[in-house]
Amino acid sequence: LSNLDPAWYVPGTYPVAPGVHRIPLPLPGEGLRAVNIYVVEDAEGPILIDAGWSVPEALDALRDGLSAVGINLKDVRRTLITHMHFDHYTLAITLRRLFGTSVEVGLGERRSIELAIGRTPTLAQWLVPWGVTDLSAADLVPYEANDRHEYGRPDRWIEQSEAVRLSGRALDPIPTPGHTQGHLVFADFAAGILFTGDHILPTITPSIGLEPVRHDLCLMDYLNSLDVIARLPDLAVLPAHGLPGGSSQQRVAELKEHHARRLRDTLQCVKPDGSSAFEIAQQLPWTSRQRSFNELDTFNRYLAIGETAAHLNVLELRGELAFTQVDGTRVYERTHMDGKEGPSGAG
Ligand SMILES: [Zn+2]
């Protein structure tokens, strides 16, 4: 891609493969700027991969983007959603309410979607285990599922290894837990393309485990899910955020290297008398711009501490660390304190 190409989030309808178009939809006030929706043309009616956030400007952009390729919004037959995050899922629920469009998402998202429908606050339950002292439950309220987000149960839970057969192509849903537990990517092997949702993004490392039902080994799941993609043929990445077209194999290798480095750095930050996730998050650099923890806003601080906890739990699983609970906070200590550096960080 040349410098003359528009930024990936500039509104429009962009062809990415025969019969497949990308439409970036706005995410007002969000750092990610936009979410890519993919329209797959089909003789039985177009389908969408991901649907966007249910805000009026996104619905307008979707209507405009579809009409640019001669598709009426009400004719969209199905939406296949990669995961339950509101910027991917909630506009599908709106389309169903307006036009009866079918909503389909991975079965692994069921418990988190139930909690989102109930608007059950879940983020604050991690503040004590992570040892967080600078955020309170009240600080997190704006980021919980709330009236901004139109949630509902899907029409169909997509189960593993059940190909989505369209008249002109087959889309294989591949479970890729990590970003969320029920995250799916959709592969069109004949076309050589992979709709990656937020599992593989071209320029940023996806957040891990931010969901109503969080579990401790979300990073282990994510690393295993990168290996799932590594075992596939090389495919063109069609990401939910960022420009499409990169190599799945190359990006998986980069993401694995990022987390290997991050695991080494996290281990190095553990103090001899033990550290909490919060204490270690404050020592690590954040974002591709290497920001300090204190430069992050409330929500990104929460994400950073959660990422740190996820890395600590992988190190614990690998036997590099053990934790004890002190007043409910997990305090991690290295298991061999004989001066060795753990997994070699050299080179
Ligand atoms: Zn997401």
Residues whose N, C-alpha, C, O or C-beta is under 5 A from the ligand:
A	BS01	ZN	H85 D198
